[in-house]
Amino acid sequence: MTVLSTASNFASPDDAYRAIVEAHRGLSDEQSAALDTALVLILANHIGDAGVLGDAIALAKRRLPVVRGEK
């Protein structure tokens, strides 16, 4: 099993971030959510390792903001 890499693998991380932001420009909220979903599924398939995917999901969930009143 491969280990989840959390270090930047991009030569220019800002360019990668900008590309994602620009992909959403002009989209409705619904289209933007659909783009995110498609992108996640495409990249999950590219990873191709359920263990790494599980680690990535867990890490992403830990980074969600806490909403007041929720536990």
Predicted model as a PDB file, atoms N, CA, C, CB and O in Angstrom, pLDDT in the B-factor column:
MODEL        1                                                                  
ATOM      1  N   MET A   1       0.839  -1.178   0.000  1.00 70.00           N  
ATOM      2  CA  MET A   1       0.000   0.000   0.000  1.00 70.00           C  
ATOM      3  C   MET A   1       0.885   1.242   0.000  1.00 70.00           C  
ATOM      4  CB  MET A   1      -0.955  -0.002   1.214  1.00 70.00           C  
ATOM      5  O   MET A   1       1.902   1.291   0.692  1.00 70.00           O  
ATOM      6  N   THR A   2       0.498   2.220  -0.763  1.00 87.00           N  
ATOM      7  CA  THR A   2       1.192   3.496  -0.836  1.00 87.00           C  
ATOM      8  C   THR A   2       0.768   4.364   0.341  1.00 87.00           C  
ATOM      9  CB  THR A   2       0.903   4.210  -2.180  1.00 87.00           C  
ATOM     10  O   THR A   2      -0.355   4.252   0.834  1.00 87.00           O  
ATOM     11  N   VAL A   3       1.671   5.228   0.786  1.00 94.00           N  
ATOM     12  CA  VAL A   3       1.393   6.145   1.888  1.00 94.00           C  
ATOM     13  C   VAL A   3       0.944   7.481   1.313  1.00 94.00           C  
ATOM     14  CB  VAL A   3       2.643   6.324   2.801  1.00 94.00           C  
ATOM     15  O   VAL A   3       1.487   7.942   0.308  1.00 94.00           O  
ATOM     16  N   LEU A   4      -0.043   8.104   1.946  1.00 95.00           N  
ATOM     17  CA  LEU A   4      -0.544   9.401   1.510  1.00 95.00           C  
ATOM     18  C   LEU A   4       0.570  10.437   1.595  1.00 95.00           C  
ATOM     19  CB  LEU A   4      -1.758   9.835   2.360  1.00 95.00           C  
ATOM     20  O   LEU A   4       1.177  10.610   2.652  1.00 95.00           O  
ATOM     21  N   SER A   5       0.838  11.119   0.503  1.00 94.00           N  
ATOM     22  CA  SER A   5       1.828  12.189   0.471  1.00 94.00           C  
ATOM     23  C   SER A   5       1.133  13.509   0.783  1.00 94.00           C  
ATOM     24  CB  SER A   5       2.547  12.250  -0.911  1.00 94.00           C  
ATOM     25  O   SER A   5       0.195  13.901   0.089  1.00 94.00           O  
ATOM     26  N   THR A   6       1.597  14.197   1.833  1.00 94.00           N  
ATOM     27  CA  THR A   6       0.997  15.482   2.184  1.00 94.00           C  
ATOM     28  C   THR A   6       1.925  16.647   1.865  1.00 94.00           C  
ATOM     29  CB  THR A   6       0.632  15.504   3.658  1.00 94.00           C  
ATOM     30  O   THR A   6       1.548  17.805   2.046  1.00 94.00           O  
ATOM     31  N   ALA A   7       3.126  16.356   1.395  1.00 94.00           N  
ATOM     32  CA  ALA A   7       4.042  17.412   0.954  1.00 94.00           C  
ATOM     33  C   ALA A   7       3.634  17.833  -0.458  1.00 94.00           C  
ATOM     34  CB  ALA A   7       5.541  16.926   0.992  1.00 94.00           C  
ATOM     35  O   ALA A   7       3.104  17.029  -1.224  1.00 94.00           O  
ATOM     36  N   SER A   8       3.884  19.084  -0.789  1.00 94.00           N  
ATOM     37  CA  SER A   8       3.551  19.564  -2.131  1.00 94.00           C  
ATOM     38  C   SER A   8       4.382  18.826  -3.171  1.00 94.00           C  
ATOM     39  CB  SER A   8       3.781  21.087  -2.242  1.00 94.00           C  
ATOM     40  O   SER A   8       5.601  18.717  -3.045  1.00 94.00           O  
ATOM     41  N   ASN A   9       3.716  18.326  -4.187  1.00 94.00           N  
ATOM     42  CA  ASN A   9       4.399  17.658  -5.294  1.00 94.00           C  
ATOM     43  C   ASN A   9       4.422  18.538  -6.541  1.00 94.00           C  
ATOM     44  CB  ASN A   9       3.721  16.322  -5.608  1.00 94.00           C  
ATOM     45  O   ASN A   9       4.852  18.095  -7.606  1.00 94.00           O  
ATOM     46  N   PHE A  10       3.962  19.783  -6.412  1.00 96.00           N  
ATOM     47  CA  PHE A  10       3.908  20.702  -7.537  1.00 96.00           C  
ATOM     48  C   PHE A  10       5.158  21.574  -7.578  1.00 96.00           C  
ATOM     49  CB  PHE A  10       2.652  21.574  -7.456  1.00 96.00           C  
ATOM     50  O   PHE A  10       5.631  22.041  -6.543  1.00 96.00           O  
ATOM     51  N   ALA A  11       5.688  21.790  -8.777  1.00 96.00           N  
ATOM     52  CA  ALA A  11       6.799  22.725  -8.931  1.00 96.00           C  
ATOM     53  C   ALA A  11       6.339  24.131  -8.556  1.00 96.00           C  
ATOM     54  CB  ALA A  11       7.348  22.697 -10.383  1.00 96.00           C  
ATOM     55  O   ALA A  11       7.107  24.924  -8.013  1.00 96.00           O  
ATOM     56  N   SER A  12       5.067  24.428  -8.854  1.00 97.00           N  
ATOM     57  CA  SER A  12       4.498  25.736  -8.529  1.00 97.00           C  
ATOM     58  C   SER A  12       3.111  25.534  -7.918  1.00 97.00           C  
ATOM     59  CB  SER A  12       4.421  26.649  -9.799  1.00 97.00           C  
ATOM     60  O   SER A  12       2.111  25.550  -8.635  1.00 97.00           O  
ATOM     61  N   PRO A  13       3.047  25.344  -6.591  1.00 96.00           N  
ATOM     62  CA  PRO A  13       1.756  25.109  -5.943  1.00 96.00           C  
ATOM     63  C   PRO A  13       0.745  26.228  -6.175  1.00 96.00           C  
ATOM     64  CB  PRO A  13       1.960  24.928  -4.469  1.00 96.00           C  
ATOM     65  O   PRO A  13      -0.454  25.969  -6.278  1.00 96.00           O  
ATOM     66  N   ASP A  14       1.222  27.473  -6.257  1.00 97.00           N  
ATOM     67  CA  ASP A  14       0.305  28.588  -6.498  1.00 97.00           C  
ATOM     68  C   ASP A  14      -0.371  28.468  -7.859  1.00 97.00           C  
ATOM     69  CB  ASP A  14       1.050  29.918  -6.402  1.00 97.00           C  
ATOM     70  O   ASP A  14      -1.545  28.808  -8.003  1.00 97.00           O  
ATOM     71  N   ASP A  15       0.367  27.985  -8.861  1.00 97.00           N  
ATOM     72  CA  ASP A  15      -0.221  27.798 -10.185  1.00 97.00           C  
ATOM     73  C   ASP A  15      -1.292  26.705 -10.161  1.00 97.00           C  
ATOM     74  CB  ASP A  15       0.870  27.449 -11.207  1.00 97.00           C  
ATOM     75  O   ASP A  15      -2.321  26.823 -10.825  1.00 97.00           O  
ATOM     76  N   ALA A  16      -1.044  25.644  -9.394  1.00 96.00           N  
ATOM     77  CA  ALA A  16      -2.032  24.565  -9.278  1.00 96.00           C  
ATOM     78  C   ALA A  16      -3.292  25.081  -8.600  1.00 96.00           C  
ATOM     79  CB  ALA A  16      -1.451  23.367  -8.489  1.00 96.00           C  
ATOM     80  O   ALA A  16      -4.402  24.798  -9.049  1.00 96.00           O  
ATOM     81  N   TYR A  17      -3.123  25.835  -7.523  1.00 96.00           N  
ATOM     82  CA  TYR A  17      -4.270  26.422  -6.812  1.00 96.00           C  
ATOM     83  C   TYR A  17      -5.042  27.350  -7.742  1.00 96.00           C  
ATOM     84  CB  TYR A  17      -3.802  27.195  -5.549  1.00 96.00           C  
ATOM     85  O   TYR A  17      -6.271  27.300  -7.807  1.00 96.00           O  
ATOM     86  N   ARG A  18      -4.306  28.201  -8.463  1.00 98.00           N  
ATOM     87  CA  ARG A  18      -4.936  29.152  -9.381  1.00 98.00           C  
ATOM     88  C   ARG A  18      -5.729  28.425 -10.474  1.00 98.00           C  
ATOM     89  CB  ARG A  18      -3.870  30.063 -10.017  1.00 98.00           C  
ATOM     90  O   ARG A  18      -6.810  28.874 -10.856  1.00 98.00           O  
ATOM     91  N   ALA A  19      -5.201  27.315 -10.973  1.00 98.00           N  
ATOM     92  CA  ALA A  19      -5.904  26.550 -12.012  1.00 98.00           C  
ATOM     93  C   ALA A  19      -7.247  26.022 -11.494  1.00 98.00           C  
ATOM     94  CB  ALA A  19      -5.028  25.376 -12.500  1.00 98.00           C  
ATOM     95  O   ALA A  19      -8.248  26.038 -12.210  1.00 98.00           O  
ATOM     96  N   ILE A  20      -7.254  25.561 -10.253  1.00 97.00           N  
ATOM     97  CA  ILE A  20      -8.507  25.065  -9.660  1.00 97.00           C  
ATOM     98  C   ILE A  20      -9.496  26.207  -9.473  1.00 97.00           C  
ATOM     99  CB  ILE A  20      -8.235  24.372  -8.305  1.00 97.00           C  
ATOM    100  O   ILE A  20     -10.676  26.066  -9.795  1.00 97.00           O  
ATOM    101  N   VAL A  21      -9.023  27.334  -8.956  1.00 97.00           N  
ATOM    102  CA  VAL A  21      -9.901  28.497  -8.765  1.00 97.00           C  
ATOM    103  C   VAL A  21     -10.449  28.963 -10.102  1.00 97.00           C  
ATOM    104  CB  VAL A  21      -9.145  29.649  -8.066  1.00 97.00           C  
ATOM    105  O   VAL A  21     -11.645  29.232 -10.221  1.00 97.00           O  
ATOM    106  N   GLU A  22      -9.596  29.063 -11.106  1.00 98.00           N  
ATOM    107  CA  GLU A  22     -10.026  29.540 -12.425  1.00 98.00           C  
ATOM    108  C   GLU A  22     -11.032  28.587 -13.072  1.00 98.00           C  
ATOM    109  CB  GLU A  22      -8.813  29.715 -13.344  1.00 98.00           C  
ATOM    110  O   GLU A  22     -11.915  29.026 -13.809  1.00 98.00           O  
ATOM    111  N   ALA A  23     -10.905  27.301 -12.804  1.00 98.00           N  
ATOM    112  CA  ALA A  23     -11.850  26.328 -13.368  1.00 98.00           C  
ATOM    113  C   ALA A  23     -13.275  26.583 -12.881  1.00 98.00           C  
ATOM    114  CB  ALA A  23     -11.425  24.901 -13.003  1.00 98.00           C  
ATOM    115  O   ALA A  23     -14.240  26.216 -13.552  1.00 98.00           O  
ATOM    116  N   HIS A  24     -13.403  27.214 -11.711  1.00 98.00           N  
ATOM    117  CA  HIS A  24     -14.720  27.503 -11.135  1.00 98.00           C  
ATOM    118  C   HIS A  24     -15.292  28.852 -11.573  1.00 98.00           C  
ATOM    119  CB  HIS A  24     -14.633  27.466  -9.633  1.00 98.00           C  
ATOM    120  O   HIS A  24     -16.473  29.128 -11.364  1.00 98.00           O  
ATOM    121  N   ARG A  25     -14.459  29.679 -12.173  1.00 98.00           N  
ATOM    122  CA  ARG A  25     -14.900  31.020 -12.559  1.00 98.00           C  
ATOM    123  C   ARG A  25     -16.077  30.954 -13.537  1.00 98.00           C  
ATOM    124  CB  ARG A  25     -13.736  31.804 -13.186  1.00 98.00           C  
ATOM    125  O   ARG A  25     -16.020  30.260 -14.551  1.00 98.00           O  
ATOM    126  N   GLY A  26     -17.125  31.679 -13.215  1.00 98.00           N  
ATOM    127  CA  GLY A  26     -18.294  31.758 -14.089  1.00 98.00           C  
ATOM    128  C   GLY A  26     -19.296  30.627 -13.913  1.00 98.00           C  
ATOM    129  O   GLY A  26     -20.335  30.618 -14.572  1.00 98.00           O  
ATOM    130  N   LEU A  27     -19.001  29.678 -13.038  1.00 98.00           N  
ATOM    131  CA  LEU A  27     -19.919  28.565 -12.826  1.00 98.00           C  
ATOM    132  C   LEU A  27     -20.925  28.910 -11.741  1.00 98.00           C  
ATOM    133  CB  LEU A  27     -19.149  27.289 -12.455  1.00 98.00           C  
ATOM    134  O   LEU A  27     -20.631  29.674 -10.821  1.00 98.00           O  
ATOM    135  N   SER A  28     -22.098  28.346 -11.859  1.00 98.00           N  
ATOM    136  CA  SER A  28     -23.081  28.472 -10.781  1.00 98.00           C  
ATOM    137  C   SER A  28     -22.612  27.619  -9.605  1.00 98.00           C  
ATOM    138  CB  SER A  28     -24.515  28.037 -11.259  1.00 98.00           C  
ATOM    139  O   SER A  28     -21.690  26.815  -9.742  1.00 98.00           O  
ATOM    140  N   ASP A  29     -23.252  27.797  -8.448  1.00 97.00           N  
ATOM    141  CA  ASP A  29     -22.906  26.960  -7.292  1.00 97.00           C  
ATOM    142  C   ASP A  29     -23.099  25.486  -7.616  1.00 97.00           C  
ATOM    143  CB  ASP A  29     -23.755  27.347  -6.068  1.00 97.00           C  
ATOM    144  O   ASP A  29     -22.285  24.650  -7.225  1.00 97.00           O  
ATOM    145  N   GLU A  30     -24.168  25.168  -8.323  1.00 98.00           N  
ATOM    146  CA  GLU A  30     -24.441  23.774  -8.688  1.00 98.00           C  
ATOM    147  C   GLU A  30     -23.372  23.238  -9.639  1.00 98.00           C  
ATOM    148  CB  GLU A  30     -25.834  23.651  -9.334  1.00 98.00           C  
ATOM    149  O   GLU A  30     -22.895  22.117  -9.464  1.00 98.00           O  
ATOM    150  N   GLN A  31     -22.996  24.021 -10.632  1.00 98.00           N  
ATOM    151  CA  GLN A  31     -21.956  23.599 -11.569  1.00 98.00           C  
ATOM    152  C   GLN A  31     -20.608  23.451 -10.857  1.00 98.00           C  
ATOM    153  CB  GLN A  31     -21.837  24.608 -12.729  1.00 98.00           C  
ATOM    154  O   GLN A  31     -19.846  22.526 -11.138  1.00 98.00           O  
ATOM    155  N   SER A  32     -20.327  24.368  -9.936  1.00 98.00           N  
ATOM    156  CA  SER A  32     -19.080  24.313  -9.191  1.00 98.00           C  
ATOM    157  C   SER A  32     -19.009  23.052  -8.333  1.00 98.00           C  
ATOM    158  CB  SER A  32     -18.931  25.556  -8.318  1.00 98.00           C  
ATOM    159  O   SER A  32     -17.966  22.401  -8.266  1.00 98.00           O  
ATOM    160  N   ALA A  33     -20.107  22.711  -7.683  1.00 97.00           N  
ATOM    161  CA  ALA A  33     -20.157  21.484  -6.883  1.00 97.00           C  
ATOM    162  C   ALA A  33     -19.988  20.253  -7.779  1.00 97.00           C  
ATOM    163  CB  ALA A  33     -21.492  21.399  -6.100  1.00 97.00           C  
ATOM    164  O   ALA A  33     -19.312  19.296  -7.401  1.00 97.00           O  
ATOM    165  N   ALA A  34     -20.600  20.279  -8.962  1.00 98.00           N  
ATOM    166  CA  ALA A  34     -20.480  19.155  -9.900  1.00 98.00           C  
ATOM    167  C   ALA A  34     -19.037  19.022 -10.395  1.00 98.00           C  
ATOM    168  CB  ALA A  34     -21.443  19.343 -11.101  1.00 98.00           C  
ATOM    169  O   ALA A  34     -18.526  17.912 -10.541  1.00 98.00           O  
ATOM    170  N   LEU A  35     -18.386  20.155 -10.649  1.00 98.00           N  
ATOM    171  CA  LEU A  35     -16.978  20.129 -11.062  1.00 98.00           C  
ATOM    172  C   LEU A  35     -16.119  19.529  -9.959  1.00 98.00           C  
ATOM    173  CB  LEU A  35     -16.481  21.549 -11.415  1.00 98.00           C  
ATOM    174  O   LEU A  35     -15.270  18.679 -10.227  1.00 98.00           O  
ATOM    175  N   ASP A  36     -16.334  19.968  -8.715  1.00 97.00           N  
ATOM    176  CA  ASP A  36     -15.571  19.417  -7.590  1.00 97.00           C  
ATOM    177  C   ASP A  36     -15.768  17.910  -7.468  1.00 97.00           C  
ATOM    178  CB  ASP A  36     -15.980  20.102  -6.284  1.00 97.00           C  
ATOM    179  O   ASP A  36     -14.811  17.166  -7.257  1.00 97.00           O  
ATOM    180  N   THR A  37     -17.011  17.469  -7.602  1.00 97.00           N  
ATOM    181  CA  THR A  37     -17.308  16.044  -7.500  1.00 97.00           C  
ATOM    182  C   THR A  37     -16.599  15.260  -8.593  1.00 97.00           C  
ATOM    183  CB  THR A  37     -18.814  15.805  -7.575  1.00 97.00           C  
ATOM    184  O   THR A  37     -15.984  14.227  -8.327  1.00 97.00           O  
ATOM    185  N   ALA A  38     -16.687  15.752  -9.823  1.00 98.00           N  
ATOM    186  CA  ALA A  38     -16.033  15.068 -10.940  1.00 98.00           C  
ATOM    187  C   ALA A  38     -14.521  15.032 -10.746  1.00 98.00           C  
ATOM    188  CB  ALA A  38     -16.378  15.757 -12.267  1.00 98.00           C  
ATOM    189  O   ALA A  38     -13.881  14.008 -10.986  1.00 98.00           O  
ATOM    190  N   LEU A  39     -13.958  16.149 -10.314  1.00 97.00           N  
ATOM    191  CA  LEU A  39     -12.515  16.215 -10.103  1.00 97.00           C  
ATOM    192  C   LEU A  39     -12.060  15.239  -9.021  1.00 97.00           C  
ATOM    193  CB  LEU A  39     -12.103  17.633  -9.729  1.00 97.00           C  
ATOM    194  O   LEU A  39     -11.045  14.560  -9.178  1.00 97.00           O  
ATOM    195  N   VAL A  40     -12.813  15.171  -7.924  1.00 96.00           N  
ATOM    196  CA  VAL A  40     -12.479  14.238  -6.845  1.00 96.00           C  
ATOM    197  C   VAL A  40     -12.524  12.799  -7.352  1.00 96.00           C  
ATOM    198  CB  VAL A  40     -13.446  14.416  -5.654  1.00 96.00           C  
ATOM    199  O   VAL A  40     -11.617  12.015  -7.072  1.00 96.00           O  
ATOM    200  N   LEU A  41     -13.558  12.452  -8.085  1.00 97.00           N  
ATOM    201  CA  LEU A  41     -13.677  11.075  -8.578  1.00 97.00           C  
ATOM    202  C   LEU A  41     -12.581  10.737  -9.587  1.00 97.00           C  
ATOM    203  CB  LEU A  41     -15.050  10.860  -9.215  1.00 97.00           C  
ATOM    204  O   LEU A  41     -12.052   9.626  -9.577  1.00 97.00           O  
ATOM    205  N   ILE A  42     -12.241  11.682 -10.452  1.00 97.00           N  
ATOM    206  CA  ILE A  42     -11.167  11.455 -11.433  1.00 97.00           C  
ATOM    207  C   ILE A  42      -9.834  11.248 -10.725  1.00 97.00           C  
ATOM    208  CB  ILE A  42     -11.067  12.644 -12.420  1.00 97.00           C  
ATOM    209  O   ILE A  42      -9.085  10.330 -11.057  1.00 97.00           O  
ATOM    210  N   LEU A  43      -9.540  12.108  -9.743  1.00 96.00           N  
ATOM    211  CA  LEU A  43      -8.270  11.993  -9.028  1.00 96.00           C  
ATOM    212  C   LEU A  43      -8.236  10.767  -8.113  1.00 96.00           C  
ATOM    213  CB  LEU A  43      -8.017  13.254  -8.212  1.00 96.00           C  
ATOM    214  O   LEU A  43      -7.185  10.148  -7.946  1.00 96.00           O  
ATOM    215  N   ALA A  44      -9.381  10.413  -7.520  1.00 96.00           N  
ATOM    216  CA  ALA A  44      -9.441   9.192  -6.707  1.00 96.00           C  
ATOM    217  C   ALA A  44      -9.140   7.973  -7.570  1.00 96.00           C  
ATOM    218  CB  ALA A  44     -10.830   9.045  -6.036  1.00 96.00           C  
ATOM    219  O   ALA A  44      -8.423   7.066  -7.147  1.00 96.00           O  
ATOM    220  N   ASN A  45      -9.688   7.957  -8.773  1.00 97.00           N  
ATOM    221  CA  ASN A  45      -9.416   6.854  -9.692  1.00 97.00           C  
ATOM    222  C   ASN A  45      -7.934   6.831 -10.071  1.00 97.00           C  
ATOM    223  CB  ASN A  45     -10.293   6.974 -10.958  1.00 97.00           C  
ATOM    224  O   ASN A  45      -7.333   5.763 -10.184  1.00 97.00           O  
ATOM    225  N   HIS A  46      -7.353   8.007 -10.264  1.00 95.00           N  
ATOM    226  CA  HIS A  46      -5.931   8.095 -10.606  1.00 95.00           C  
ATOM    227  C   HIS A  46      -5.065   7.537  -9.478  1.00 95.00           C  
ATOM    228  CB  HIS A  46      -5.538   9.553 -10.904  1.00 95.00           C  
ATOM    229  O   HIS A  46      -4.073   6.853  -9.730  1.00 95.00           O  
ATOM    230  N   ILE A  47      -5.446   7.834  -8.228  1.00 94.00           N  
ATOM    231  CA  ILE A  47      -4.714   7.303  -7.073  1.00 94.00           C  
ATOM    232  C   ILE A  47      -4.803   5.781  -7.079  1.00 94.00           C  
ATOM    233  CB  ILE A  47      -5.277   7.882  -5.738  1.00 94.00           C  
ATOM    234  O   ILE A  47      -3.792   5.090  -6.960  1.00 94.00           O  
ATOM    235  N   GLY A  48      -6.019   5.268  -7.218  1.00 95.00           N  
ATOM    236  CA  GLY A  48      -6.216   3.836  -7.375  1.00 95.00           C  
ATOM    237  C   GLY A  48      -5.877   2.984  -6.160  1.00 95.00           C  
ATOM    238  O   GLY A  48      -5.682   1.775  -6.292  1.00 95.00           O  
ATOM    239  N   ASP A  49      -5.802   3.589  -4.986  1.00 96.00           N  
ATOM    240  CA  ASP A  49      -5.464   2.851  -3.775  1.00 96.00           C  
ATOM    241  C   ASP A  49      -6.472   3.229  -2.698  1.00 96.00           C  
ATOM    242  CB  ASP A  49      -3.996   3.152  -3.309  1.00 96.00           C  
ATOM    243  O   ASP A  49      -6.488   4.367  -2.228  1.00 96.00           O  
ATOM    244  N   ALA A  50      -7.315   2.273  -2.309  1.00 95.00           N  
ATOM    245  CA  ALA A  50      -8.388   2.548  -1.343  1.00 95.00           C  
ATOM    246  C   ALA A  50      -7.846   3.004   0.006  1.00 95.00           C  
ATOM    247  CB  ALA A  50      -9.250   1.309  -1.151  1.00 95.00           C  
ATOM    248  O   ALA A  50      -8.475   3.825   0.674  1.00 95.00           O  
ATOM    249  N   GLY A  51      -6.704   2.495   0.414  1.00 95.00           N  
ATOM    250  CA  GLY A  51      -6.109   2.902   1.683  1.00 95.00           C  
ATOM    251  C   GLY A  51      -5.675   4.358   1.662  1.00 95.00           C  
ATOM    252  O   GLY A  51      -5.938   5.102   2.606  1.00 95.00           O  
ATOM    253  N   VAL A  52      -5.012   4.763   0.589  1.00 96.00           N  
ATOM    254  CA  VAL A  52      -4.583   6.152   0.445  1.00 96.00           C  
ATOM    255  C   VAL A  52      -5.801   7.060   0.352  1.00 96.00           C  
ATOM    256  CB  VAL A  52      -3.683   6.323  -0.800  1.00 96.00           C  
ATOM    257  O   VAL A  52      -5.827   8.137   0.947  1.00 96.00           O  
ATOM    258  N   LEU A  53      -6.802   6.625  -0.391  1.00 96.00           N  
ATOM    259  CA  LEU A  53      -8.037   7.405  -0.502  1.00 96.00           C  
ATOM    260  C   LEU A  53      -8.681   7.575   0.872  1.00 96.00           C  
ATOM    261  CB  LEU A  53      -9.024   6.726  -1.477  1.00 96.00           C  
ATOM    262  O   LEU A  53      -9.120   8.673   1.214  1.00 96.00           O  
ATOM    263  N   GLY A  54      -8.743   6.518   1.653  1.00 96.00           N  
ATOM    264  CA  GLY A  54      -9.293   6.594   3.006  1.00 96.00           C  
ATOM    265  C   GLY A  54      -8.518   7.557   3.885  1.00 96.00           C  
ATOM    266  O   GLY A  54      -9.108   8.321   4.649  1.00 96.00           O  
ATOM    267  N   ASP A  55      -7.186   7.521   3.779  1.00 96.00           N  
ATOM    268  CA  ASP A  55      -6.354   8.458   4.541  1.00 96.00           C  
ATOM    269  C   ASP A  55      -6.623   9.895   4.114  1.00 96.00           C  
ATOM    270  CB  ASP A  55      -4.865   8.127   4.361  1.00 96.00           C  
ATOM    271  O   ASP A  55      -6.692  10.790   4.957  1.00 96.00           O  
ATOM    272  N   ALA A  56      -6.775  10.123   2.812  1.00 96.00           N  
ATOM    273  CA  ALA A  56      -7.042  11.466   2.301  1.00 96.00           C  
ATOM    274  C   ALA A  56      -8.405  11.975   2.776  1.00 96.00           C  
ATOM    275  CB  ALA A  56      -6.980  11.475   0.766  1.00 96.00           C  
ATOM    276  O   ALA A  56      -8.544  13.145   3.133  1.00 96.00           O  
ATOM    277  N   ILE A  57      -9.400  11.102   2.778  1.00 95.00           N  
ATOM    278  CA  ILE A  57     -10.732  11.480   3.259  1.00 95.00           C  
ATOM    279  C   ILE A  57     -10.670  11.859   4.730  1.00 95.00           C  
ATOM    280  CB  ILE A  57     -11.741  10.330   3.045  1.00 95.00           C  
ATOM    281  O   ILE A  57     -11.233  12.874   5.139  1.00 95.00           O  
ATOM    282  N   ALA A  58      -9.989  11.047   5.522  1.00 96.00           N  
ATOM    283  CA  ALA A  58      -9.865  11.329   6.958  1.00 96.00           C  
ATOM    284  C   ALA A  58      -9.157  12.659   7.196  1.00 96.00           C  
ATOM    285  CB  ALA A  58      -9.104  10.194   7.665  1.00 96.00           C  
ATOM    286  O   ALA A  58      -9.581  13.440   8.048  1.00 96.00           O  
ATOM    287  N   LEU A  59      -8.084  12.924   6.453  1.00 96.00           N  
ATOM    288  CA  LEU A  59      -7.350  14.175   6.599  1.00 96.00           C  
ATOM    289  C   LEU A  59      -8.224  15.363   6.212  1.00 96.00           C  
ATOM    290  CB  LEU A  59      -6.076  14.152   5.747  1.00 96.00           C  
ATOM    291  O   LEU A  59      -8.240  16.377   6.910  1.00 96.00           O  
ATOM    292  N   ALA A  60      -8.941  15.245   5.115  1.00 95.00           N  
ATOM    293  CA  ALA A  60      -9.819  16.330   4.671  1.00 95.00           C  
ATOM    294  C   ALA A  60     -10.914  16.606   5.694  1.00 95.00           C  
ATOM    295  CB  ALA A  60     -10.443  15.991   3.314  1.00 95.00           C  
ATOM    296  O   ALA A  60     -11.237  17.766   5.953  1.00 95.00           O  
ATOM    297  N   LYS A  61     -11.485  15.567   6.274  1.00 95.00           N  
ATOM    298  CA  LYS A  61     -12.536  15.752   7.281  1.00 95.00           C  
ATOM    299  C   LYS A  61     -12.004  16.438   8.530  1.00 95.00           C  
ATOM    300  CB  LYS A  61     -13.153  14.411   7.655  1.00 95.00           C  
ATOM    301  O   LYS A  61     -12.706  17.241   9.145  1.00 95.00           O  
ATOM    302  N   ARG A  62     -10.762  16.124   8.910  1.00 95.00           N  
ATOM    303  CA  ARG A  62     -10.162  16.784  10.079  1.00 95.00           C  
ATOM    304  C   ARG A  62      -9.927  18.264   9.827  1.00 95.00           C  
ATOM    305  CB  ARG A  62      -8.843  16.110  10.452  1.00 95.00           C  
ATOM    306  O   ARG A  62      -9.862  19.051  10.771  1.00 95.00           O  
ATOM    307  N   ARG A  63      -9.800  18.646   8.573  1.00 93.00           N  
ATOM    308  CA  ARG A  63      -9.537  20.047   8.230  1.00 93.00           C  
ATOM    309  C   ARG A  63     -10.811  20.862   8.019  1.00 93.00           C  
ATOM    310  CB  ARG A  63      -8.689  20.116   6.984  1.00 93.00           C  
ATOM    311  O   ARG A  63     -10.734  22.062   7.755  1.00 93.00           O  
ATOM    312  N   LEU A  64     -11.982  20.230   8.132  1.00 93.00           N  
ATOM    313  CA  LEU A  64     -13.227  20.973   7.993  1.00 93.00           C  
ATOM    314  C   LEU A  64     -13.390  21.934   9.146  1.00 93.00           C  
ATOM    315  CB  LEU A  64     -14.424  20.024   7.919  1.00 93.00           C  
ATOM    316  O   LEU A  64     -13.025  21.615  10.278  1.00 93.00           O  
ATOM    317  N   PRO A  65     -13.938  23.119   8.874  1.00 92.00           N  
ATOM    318  CA  PRO A  65     -14.167  24.052   9.976  1.00 92.00           C  
ATOM    319  C   PRO A  65     -15.256  23.533  10.905  1.00 92.00           C  
ATOM    320  CB  PRO A  65     -14.546  25.438   9.439  1.00 92.00           C  
ATOM    321  O   PRO A  65     -16.210  22.890  10.467  1.00 92.00           O  
ATOM    322  N   VAL A  66     -15.102  23.817  12.176  1.00 87.00           N  
ATOM    323  CA  VAL A  66     -16.108  23.419  13.163  1.00 87.00           C  
ATOM    324  C   VAL A  66     -17.187  24.494  13.184  1.00 87.00           C  
ATOM    325  CB  VAL A  66     -15.472  23.220  14.592  1.00 87.00           C  
ATOM    326  O   VAL A  66     -16.888  25.684  13.286  1.00 87.00           O  
ATOM    327  N   VAL A  67     -18.438  24.070  13.088  1.00 84.00           N  
ATOM    328  CA  VAL A  67     -19.568  25.002  13.125  1.00 84.00           C  
ATOM    329  C   VAL A  67     -20.068  25.084  14.553  1.00 84.00           C  
ATOM    330  CB  VAL A  67     -20.712  24.558  12.157  1.00 84.00           C  
ATOM    331  O   VAL A  67     -20.269  24.059  15.205  1.00 84.00           O  
ATOM    332  N   ARG A  68     -20.269  26.291  15.037  1.00 82.00           N  
ATOM    333  CA  ARG A  68     -20.742  26.461  16.412  1.00 82.00           C  
ATOM    334  C   ARG A  68     -22.051  25.707  16.623  1.00 82.00           C  
ATOM    335  CB  ARG A  68     -20.928  27.956  16.741  1.00 82.00           C  
ATOM    336  O   ARG A  68     -22.930  25.685  15.762  1.00 82.00           O  
ATOM    337  N   GLY A  69     -22.147  25.094  17.794  1.00 78.00           N  
ATOM    338  CA  GLY A  69     -23.352  24.346  18.129  1.00 78.00           C  
ATOM    339  C   GLY A  69     -23.309  22.903  17.676  1.00 78.00           C  
ATOM    340  O   GLY A  69     -24.163  22.106  18.062  1.00 78.00           O  
ATOM    341  N   GLU A  70     -22.297  22.547  16.838  1.00 66.00           N  
ATOM    342  CA  GLU A  70     -22.165  21.151  16.403  1.00 66.00           C  
ATOM    343  C   GLU A  70     -21.082  20.471  17.211  1.00 66.00           C  
ATOM    344  CB  GLU A  70     -21.845  21.062  14.889  1.00 66.00           C  
ATOM    345  O   GLU A  70     -20.157  21.116  17.706  1.00 66.00           O  
ATOM    346  N   LYS A  71     -21.205  19.168  17.338  1.00 60.00           N  
ATOM    347  CA  LYS A  71     -20.196  18.372  18.045  1.00 60.00           C  
ATOM    348  C   LYS A  71     -19.408  17.546  17.075  1.00 60.00           C  
ATOM    349  CB  LYS A  71     -20.838  17.472  19.091  1.00 60.00           C  
ATOM    350  O   LYS A  71     -18.510  16.808  17.479  1.00 60.00           O  
TER     351      LYS A  71                                                      
ENDMDL                                                                          
END                                                                             
